[in-house]
Amino acid sequence: MAQSTSINPNTIQKAYKDLESDGFIYSVVGRGSFVAAPPGKKDPERIESLMSSIRSGVRELHYLGLTRQEILEFIDKTITVDKEGKNP
């Protein structure tokens, strides 16, 4: 990958290591790295952390002038796009 992207091999190795430690990928010796399945159970601490971030973002968007409807449409579009596998 380093050769095809012109990225330092150490940077790529660190990225793979970080992705694996966060549970996004797993490695099989001699075969490579693969995308891990989504977690089977909810992580309440992670959910609360993300909800807090969303709450803060929504408040800031509202402060900057977006209406409730515009924020809800953005959230709905984001979920729909993610389900369809498209980039927003």
Summary of the structure (lengths in Angstrom):
residues: 88
radius of gyration: 18.2
end to end distance: 26.0
largest distance: 53.5
contacts: 155
relative contact order: 0.06
helix: 61%
strand: 9%
